[in-house]
Amino acid sequence: MDHKPRLFGDDATIRSIGERMIACALPKPEWTHEAHLSTCAWIILERPDITPERDLPRLIRRYNESVGGVNSDSEGYHETITQVMIRAVRAALARNEGRALVERVNALLEAPEGRRDWPLRFYSRELLFSKEARLRRVEPDRVRLPSLAA
């Protein structure tokens, strides 16, 4: 199934989503796929005080709980998807240096890395959605992940 991404109209919207997610003030319906990726991009580009690979797991877990979610071995935070997507966001952003935040985020959303199913290019559905992959980062079982420089 192919989904057309919902693109952003301005930098302020992206910043607002990221700030409200971190403050646990973003309504759950607004925590979409696009919001996940734009928040990660905003953190990478504008929040040097936050190291995504280290800090996003805690921030996402806290946010999930703030909107009534559960972080368990079957729902909520997913370590492998989070770490793989941070890597994907970094790679996509690197291809669009020098552009405005909204342009870089929208380019990410339209890139292969921005697709909801991008991790399934590298992981079987069985492995990616396993308890093990949810709780800790696991290596792909289909194809090696591309390097960040790609």
C-alpha positions as CSV (number, residue, x, y, z in Angstrom):
1,M,0.0,0.0,0.0
2,D,1.4,3.3,-1.1
3,H,0.8,6.4,1.2
4,K,1.3,9.9,0.0
5,P,3.0,11.8,2.8
6,R,1.4,14.8,4.4
7,L,3.9,17.5,3.8
8,F,4.5,20.5,6.1
9,G,3.8,24.1,5.1
10,D,6.4,25.9,7.3
11,D,9.2,25.5,9.8
12,A,7.1,26.7,12.7
13,T,4.7,23.7,12.4
14,I,7.6,21.3,12.5
15,R,9.1,23.0,15.6
16,S,5.8,23.1,17.3
17,I,5.3,19.3,16.9
18,G,8.7,18.6,18.2
19,E,8.5,20.9,21.1
20,R,5.0,19.6,22.1
21,M,6.1,16.0,21.8
22,I,9.1,16.6,24.1
23,A,6.8,18.5,26.5
24,C,4.3,15.6,26.4
25,A,1.7,18.2,25.2
26,L,1.1,16.8,21.6
27,P,-2.3,15.2,21.3
28,K,-2.0,11.5,20.4
29,P,-3.8,11.9,17.0
30,E,-1.1,14.3,15.9
31,W,1.7,11.8,16.6
32,T,1.7,10.5,13.0
33,H,4.4,8.9,10.9
34,E,5.2,12.4,9.5
35,A,5.4,13.8,13.1
36,H,7.8,11.1,14.1
37,L,10.1,11.8,11.2
38,S,9.8,15.6,11.5
39,T,10.5,15.5,15.2
40,C,13.6,13.4,14.6
41,A,14.8,15.8,11.9
42,W,14.2,18.8,14.0
43,I,16.1,17.3,16.9
44,I,19.0,16.5,14.6
45,L,19.1,19.9,13.0
46,E,18.1,22.3,15.8
47,R,18.5,20.6,19.2
48,P,22.2,19.9,19.7
49,D,21.4,19.3,23.4
50,I,19.6,16.1,22.4
51,T,21.4,13.1,21.0
52,P,18.7,11.2,19.1
53,E,20.3,7.7,19.4
54,R,20.6,8.1,23.2
55,D,17.7,10.4,24.1
56,L,14.8,9.6,21.7
57,P,14.1,6.2,23.3
58,R,13.4,7.9,26.6
59,L,11.5,10.8,25.1
60,I,9.3,8.5,23.0
61,R,8.6,6.2,26.0
62,R,7.7,9.2,28.2
63,Y,5.5,10.7,25.5
64,N,3.7,7.3,24.9
65,E,2.9,7.0,28.6
66,S,1.7,10.7,28.7
67,V,-1.0,9.9,26.2
68,G,-2.1,6.7,27.9
69,G,0.1,4.3,25.9
70,V,2.1,1.4,27.2
71,N,5.7,0.5,26.5
72,S,6.0,-3.2,26.6
73,D,7.4,-6.1,24.6
74,S,4.3,-6.0,22.3
75,E,3.4,-2.3,22.0
76,G,4.6,1.2,22.3
77,Y,8.3,2.1,21.9
78,H,10.2,0.0,19.3
79,E,14.0,0.1,19.6
80,T,15.0,-1.3,16.2
81,I,12.6,0.9,14.2
82,T,13.6,4.0,16.2
83,Q,17.4,3.4,15.7
84,V,17.0,2.5,12.0
85,M,14.8,5.5,11.3
86,I,17.2,7.9,13.1
87,R,19.9,6.6,10.7
88,A,17.6,7.0,7.7
89,V,16.6,10.6,8.7
90,R,20.3,11.5,9.1
91,A,21.1,10.1,5.6
92,A,18.2,11.9,4.0
93,L,19.0,15.2,5.7
94,A,22.6,15.0,4.6
95,R,21.5,15.1,0.9
96,N,19.7,18.4,1.4
97,E,22.1,20.5,3.4
98,G,21.7,24.3,3.1
99,R,17.9,24.2,2.6
100,A,15.3,25.4,5.1
101,L,14.0,23.0,7.8
102,V,10.6,22.6,6.0
103,E,12.3,21.8,2.7
104,R,14.6,19.3,4.3
105,V,11.7,17.6,6.2
106,N,9.5,17.5,3.1
107,A,12.3,16.0,1.0
108,L,12.8,13.4,3.7
109,L,9.1,12.5,3.7
110,E,9.2,12.1,-0.1
111,A,12.4,10.1,-0.1
112,P,12.6,6.3,0.1
113,E,13.7,6.7,3.8
114,G,10.5,8.5,4.6
115,R,8.2,5.7,3.6
116,R,6.4,3.8,6.4
117,D,7.7,0.5,5.0
118,W,11.3,1.5,4.5
119,P,12.7,-0.7,7.3
120,L,11.0,-3.7,5.6
121,R,13.5,-3.4,2.7
122,F,16.1,-4.7,5.2
123,Y,14.1,-6.7,7.8
124,S,11.6,-9.5,7.4
125,R,8.3,-8.6,8.9
126,E,8.7,-11.5,11.3
127,L,12.0,-10.1,12.7
128,L,11.1,-6.4,12.6
129,F,7.9,-6.9,14.6
130,S,9.4,-9.5,17.0
131,K,9.7,-9.0,20.7
132,E,13.5,-9.0,20.4
133,A,13.5,-6.2,17.8
134,R,11.1,-4.1,19.9
135,L,13.2,-4.4,23.0
136,R,16.7,-4.0,21.5
137,R,18.2,-3.0,18.2
138,V,18.7,-6.1,16.0
139,E,20.6,-6.4,12.7
140,P,18.7,-6.8,9.5
141,D,18.0,-10.3,8.2
142,R,17.3,-9.5,4.5
143,V,19.7,-6.8,3.3
144,R,22.5,-4.8,5.0
145,L,21.5,-1.2,5.9
146,P,23.1,1.4,3.7
147,S,25.9,3.5,5.1
148,L,25.1,6.9,6.4
149,A,27.2,8.4,3.7
150,A,25.0,6.9,1.0
